Amino acid sequence: MSVTEKNIPPNIRSFIRRQGRITLAQAQALENYSDKYCLDPGLDYDFKEIFQRDAPLCIEIGFGNGDSLAQIAAENADKDYIGIEVHRPGVGHLLLQLEQNSISNVRIYCHDAIEVLEQRVADNSLDAVHLFFPDPWPKKKHHKRRIVRASFVDLLVRKLKSGGYFHAATDWENYAAAMLNLLSANSVMINNSQTNEYCVRPDYRLLTKFEKRGLRLGHGVWDLIFRKA
């Protein structure tokens, strides 16, 4: 654990539950499709049994409204995906997309991602972990709430397979630099960048409408991809 984490409570949250307004369609999806696609954070699962096959397994933390996750899963039918999101409107939106588009290779936890990783995911079992545009907690006094800190990197190392990767993207340069430093400090995580800095956005990470708008305004976006040795 880094020096800066010594006084951080281990259970500090990197998110605030802002439920927002649930549309009628999202509410109906939560009611009708949760049993089909959602996993109980209080239970242990064999994910190979859940998906009825042995395929590469990727976790996406904080999938928002799920548009990106649904499209990635649809375009990569040979892989299985677990999405984790605490906000129910986003879960409802993704459930609707999965059902309407017959996407069968996604399951969802509506729960704290750290608890899911620690308690429900086996060590050395993940092929990938995606973290796209996490809450940057931009004020310095709130940096302790950022999900990516030394203890999170240690957790990634435990859960990823050898050769598995972690891909993060952010439009906050300060957060990107902090993540780069933390990941680079871990000898087991190897930067995919040839310059040992940031990576070019891979095709599988789709541009969101907010990202497109930001890019038009000249805002930067930084991608980091590190593989476990």
Contacts in CASP RR format, 6 or more apart in sequence:
PFRMAT RR
TARGET T0000
AUTHOR 0000-0000-0000
METHOD contacts of the structure
MODEL  1
MSVTEKNIPPNIRSFIRRQGRITLAQAQALENYSDKYCLDPGLDYDFKEI
FQRDAPLCIEIGFGNGDSLAQIAAENADKDYIGIEVHRPGVGHLLLQLEQ
NSISNVRIYCHDAIEVLEQRVADNSLDAVHLFFPDPWPKKKHHKRRIVRA
SFVDLLVRKLKSGGYFHAATDWENYAAAMLNLLSANSVMINNSQTNEYCV
RPDYRLLTKFEKRGLRLGHGVWDLIFRKA
1 150 0 8 1.000
1 151 0 8 1.000
1 154 0 8 1.000
2 149 0 8 1.000
2 150 0 8 1.000
2 182 0 8 1.000
4 149 0 8 1.000
5 144 0 8 1.000
5 149 0 8 1.000
5 150 0 8 1.000
5 151 0 8 1.000
8 144 0 8 1.000
8 149 0 8 1.000
10 151 0 8 1.000
12 144 0 8 1.000
12 145 0 8 1.000
13 112 0 8 1.000
13 145 0 8 1.000
14 114 0 8 1.000
14 134 0 8 1.000
14 135 0 8 1.000
14 137 0 8 1.000
14 145 0 8 1.000
14 146 0 8 1.000
14 147 0 8 1.000
15 86 0 8 1.000
15 112 0 8 1.000
15 135 0 8 1.000
15 147 0 8 1.000
17 86 0 8 1.000
17 87 0 8 1.000
18 87 0 8 1.000
19 87 0 8 1.000
19 88 0 8 1.000
19 89 0 8 1.000
20 87 0 8 1.000
20 89 0 8 1.000
21 89 0 8 1.000
22 30 0 8 1.000
22 88 0 8 1.000
22 89 0 8 1.000
22 92 0 8 1.000
23 89 0 8 1.000
25 96 0 8 1.000
26 88 0 8 1.000
26 89 0 8 1.000
26 90 0 8 1.000
26 92 0 8 1.000
26 93 0 8 1.000
26 95 0 8 1.000
26 96 0 8 1.000
27 92 0 8 1.000
29 92 0 8 1.000
29 93 0 8 1.000
29 95 0 8 1.000
29 96 0 8 1.000
29 99 0 8 1.000
30 88 0 8 1.000
30 91 0 8 1.000
30 92 0 8 1.000
30 95 0 8 1.000
32 99 0 8 1.000
33 92 0 8 1.000
33 95 0 8 1.000
33 96 0 8 1.000
33 98 0 8 1.000
33 99 0 8 1.000
34 95 0 8 1.000
36 99 0 8 1.000
37 95 0 8 1.000
37 98 0 8 1.000
37 99 0 8 1.000
37 106 0 8 1.000
37 107 0 8 1.000
37 108 0 8 1.000
38 91 0 8 1.000
38 95 0 8 1.000
38 107 0 8 1.000
38 108 0 8 1.000
38 109 0 8 1.000
38 110 0 8 1.000
39 45 0 8 1.000
39 50 0 8 1.000
39 82 0 8 1.000
39 107 0 8 1.000
39 108 0 8 1.000
39 109 0 8 1.000
39 120 0 8 1.000
41 109 0 8 1.000
41 110 0 8 1.000
41 111 0 8 1.000
41 112 0 8 1.000
41 115 0 8 1.000
41 116 0 8 1.000
41 119 0 8 1.000
41 120 0 8 1.000
42 119 0 8 1.000
42 120 0 8 1.000
43 120 0 8 1.000
44 120 0 8 1.000
45 120 0 8 1.000
47 57 0 8 1.000
47 80 0 8 1.000
47 82 0 8 1.000
47 107 0 8 1.000
47 125 0 8 1.000
48 54 0 8 1.000
50 107 0 8 1.000
51 80 0 8 1.000
51 105 0 8 1.000
51 107 0 8 1.000
53 80 0 8 1.000
55 78 0 8 1.000
55 79 0 8 1.000
55 80 0 8 1.000
55 105 0 8 1.000
56 78 0 8 1.000
56 79 0 8 1.000
56 80 0 8 1.000
56 127 0 8 1.000
56 128 0 8 1.000
57 79 0 8 1.000
57 80 0 8 1.000
57 81 0 8 1.000
57 82 0 8 1.000
57 125 0 8 1.000
57 126 0 8 1.000
57 127 0 8 1.000
57 128 0 8 1.000
58 79 0 8 1.000
58 80 0 8 1.000
58 81 0 8 1.000
58 82 0 8 1.000
58 126 0 8 1.000
58 127 0 8 1.000
58 128 0 8 1.000
58 129 0 8 1.000
58 130 0 8 1.000
59 81 0 8 1.000
59 82 0 8 1.000
59 83 0 8 1.000
59 84 0 8 1.000
59 113 0 8 1.000
59 117 0 8 1.000
59 121 0 8 1.000
59 126 0 8 1.000
59 128 0 8 1.000
59 129 0 8 1.000
59 130 0 8 1.000
60 68 0 8 1.000
60 69 0 8 1.000
60 72 0 8 1.000
60 81 0 8 1.000
60 82 0 8 1.000
60 83 0 8 1.000
60 84 0 8 1.000
60 129 0 8 1.000
60 130 0 8 1.000
60 131 0 8 1.000
60 132 0 8 1.000
61 83 0 8 1.000
61 84 0 8 1.000
61 113 0 8 1.000
61 129 0 8 1.000
61 130 0 8 1.000
61 131 0 8 1.000
61 134 0 8 1.000
61 147 0 8 1.000
62 83 0 8 1.000
62 84 0 8 1.000
62 85 0 8 1.000
62 86 0 8 1.000
62 113 0 8 1.000
62 131 0 8 1.000
62 132 0 8 1.000
62 134 0 8 1.000
63 69 0 8 1.000
63 83 0 8 1.000
63 84 0 8 1.000
63 85 0 8 1.000
63 90 0 8 1.000
63 94 0 8 1.000
63 132 0 8 1.000
64 85 0 8 1.000
64 87 0 8 1.000
64 90 0 8 1.000
65 89 0 8 1.000
65 90 0 8 1.000
65 93 0 8 1.000
65 94 0 8 1.000
66 85 0 8 1.000
66 90 0 8 1.000
66 93 0 8 1.000
66 94 0 8 1.000
66 97 0 8 1.000
67 93 0 8 1.000
67 97 0 8 1.000
67 206 0 8 1.000
67 208 0 8 1.000
68 132 0 8 1.000
68 205 0 8 1.000
68 206 0 8 1.000
68 208 0 8 1.000
69 81 0 8 1.000
69 83 0 8 1.000
69 94 0 8 1.000
69 106 0 8 1.000
70 94 0 8 1.000
70 97 0 8 1.000
70 98 0 8 1.000
70 101 0 8 1.000
70 103 0 8 1.000
70 106 0 8 1.000
71 206 0 8 1.000
72 81 0 8 1.000
72 204 0 8 1.000
72 206 0 8 1.000
73 79 0 8 1.000
73 81 0 8 1.000
73 103 0 8 1.000
73 105 0 8 1.000
73 106 0 8 1.000
74 101 0 8 1.000
74 103 0 8 1.000
75 204 0 8 1.000
76 105 0 8 1.000
76 204 0 8 1.000
77 105 0 8 1.000
79 105 0 8 1.000
79 127 0 8 1.000
80 105 0 8 1.000
80 106 0 8 1.000
80 107 0 8 1.000
81 105 0 8 1.000
81 106 0 8 1.000
81 107 0 8 1.000
82 106 0 8 1.000
82 107 0 8 1.000
82 108 0 8 1.000
82 109 0 8 1.000
83 94 0 8 1.000
83 106 0 8 1.000
83 107 0 8 1.000
83 108 0 8 1.000
83 109 0 8 1.000
84 108 0 8 1.000
84 109 0 8 1.000
84 111 0 8 1.000
84 113 0 8 1.000
84 116 0 8 1.000
85 91 0 8 1.000
85 94 0 8 1.000
85 108 0 8 1.000
85 109 0 8 1.000
85 110 0 8 1.000
86 110 0 8 1.000
86 111 0 8 1.000
86 112 0 8 1.000
88 110 0 8 1.000
91 108 0 8 1.000
91 110 0 8 1.000
94 106 0 8 1.000
94 108 0 8 1.000
95 108 0 8 1.000
97 103 0 8 1.000
98 104 0 8 1.000
98 106 0 8 1.000
109 116 0 8 1.000
109 120 0 8 1.000
113 147 0 8 1.000
114 147 0 8 1.000
114 152 0 8 1.000
114 155 0 8 1.000
117 155 0 8 1.000
117 159 0 8 1.000
118 155 0 8 1.000
121 159 0 8 1.000
122 159 0 8 1.000
123 158 0 8 1.000
123 159 0 8 1.000
124 158 0 8 1.000
124 159 0 8 1.000
124 160 0 8 1.000
124 161 0 8 1.000
124 162 0 8 1.000
125 159 0 8 1.000
125 161 0 8 1.000
126 159 0 8 1.000
126 160 0 8 1.000
126 161 0 8 1.000
126 164 0 8 1.000
127 160 0 8 1.000
127 161 0 8 1.000
127 164 0 8 1.000
127 165 0 8 1.000
128 160 0 8 1.000
128 164 0 8 1.000
128 165 0 8 1.000
128 166 0 8 1.000
128 167 0 8 1.000
129 156 0 8 1.000
129 159 0 8 1.000
129 160 0 8 1.000
129 165 0 8 1.000
129 166 0 8 1.000
129 167 0 8 1.000
130 167 0 8 1.000
130 168 0 8 1.000
130 205 0 8 1.000
131 147 0 8 1.000
131 148 0 8 1.000
131 166 0 8 1.000
131 167 0 8 1.000
131 168 0 8 1.000
131 169 0 8 1.000
132 167 0 8 1.000
132 168 0 8 1.000
132 169 0 8 1.000
132 205 0 8 1.000
133 169 0 8 1.000
133 170 0 8 1.000
133 171 0 8 1.000
133 208 0 8 1.000
133 211 0 8 1.000
134 146 0 8 1.000
134 147 0 8 1.000
134 148 0 8 1.000
134 168 0 8 1.000
134 170 0 8 1.000
134 175 0 8 1.000
135 145 0 8 1.000
135 146 0 8 1.000
135 147 0 8 1.000
136 146 0 8 1.000
136 170 0 8 1.000
136 172 0 8 1.000
136 174 0 8 1.000
136 175 0 8 1.000
137 143 0 8 1.000
137 145 0 8 1.000
137 146 0 8 1.000
138 172 0 8 1.000
138 174 0 8 1.000
138 175 0 8 1.000
143 178 0 8 1.000
146 175 0 8 1.000
146 178 0 8 1.000
148 168 0 8 1.000
148 175 0 8 1.000
148 178 0 8 1.000
148 179 0 8 1.000
148 182 0 8 1.000
149 182 0 8 1.000
150 182 0 8 1.000
150 185 0 8 1.000
153 182 0 8 1.000
153 183 0 8 1.000
153 185 0 8 1.000
153 186 0 8 1.000
153 189 0 8 1.000
154 186 0 8 1.000
156 166 0 8 1.000
156 189 0 8 1.000
156 228 0 8 1.000
157 186 0 8 1.000
157 188 0 8 1.000
157 189 0 8 1.000
157 228 0 8 1.000
160 166 0 8 1.000
160 228 0 8 1.000
161 228 0 8 1.000
162 228 0 8 1.000
162 229 0 8 1.000
163 227 0 8 1.000
163 228 0 8 1.000
163 229 0 8 1.000
164 227 0 8 1.000
164 228 0 8 1.000
165 192 0 8 1.000
165 225 0 8 1.000
165 226 0 8 1.000
165 227 0 8 1.000
165 228 0 8 1.000
166 183 0 8 1.000
166 189 0 8 1.000
166 224 0 8 1.000
166 225 0 8 1.000
166 226 0 8 1.000
166 227 0 8 1.000
166 228 0 8 1.000
167 202 0 8 1.000
167 205 0 8 1.000
167 223 0 8 1.000
167 224 0 8 1.000
167 225 0 8 1.000
168 179 0 8 1.000
168 223 0 8 1.000
168 224 0 8 1.000
169 201 0 8 1.000
169 205 0 8 1.000
169 221 0 8 1.000
169 222 0 8 1.000
169 223 0 8 1.000
169 224 0 8 1.000
170 176 0 8 1.000
170 179 0 8 1.000
170 221 0 8 1.000
170 222 0 8 1.000
171 211 0 8 1.000
171 214 0 8 1.000
171 219 0 8 1.000
171 220 0 8 1.000
171 221 0 8 1.000
171 222 0 8 1.000
173 220 0 8 1.000
173 222 0 8 1.000
176 198 0 8 1.000
176 222 0 8 1.000
176 224 0 8 1.000
179 224 0 8 1.000
180 197 0 8 1.000
180 198 0 8 1.000
180 224 0 8 1.000
183 189 0 8 1.000
183 191 0 8 1.000
183 224 0 8 1.000
183 226 0 8 1.000
184 191 0 8 1.000
184 196 0 8 1.000
187 229 0 8 1.000
188 228 0 8 1.000
188 229 0 8 1.000
189 226 0 8 1.000
189 227 0 8 1.000
189 228 0 8 1.000
189 229 0 8 1.000
190 226 0 8 1.000
190 227 0 8 1.000
190 228 0 8 1.000
190 229 0 8 1.000
191 197 0 8 1.000
191 224 0 8 1.000
191 225 0 8 1.000
191 226 0 8 1.000
192 199 0 8 1.000
192 225 0 8 1.000
192 226 0 8 1.000
192 227 0 8 1.000
193 199 0 8 1.000
193 224 0 8 1.000
193 225 0 8 1.000
198 222 0 8 1.000
198 223 0 8 1.000
198 224 0 8 1.000
199 223 0 8 1.000
199 224 0 8 1.000
199 225 0 8 1.000
200 223 0 8 1.000
201 207 0 8 1.000
201 221 0 8 1.000
201 223 0 8 1.000
202 223 0 8 1.000
202 225 0 8 1.000
205 223 0 8 1.000
207 215 0 8 1.000
211 221 0 8 1.000
214 220 0 8 1.000
215 221 0 8 1.000
END
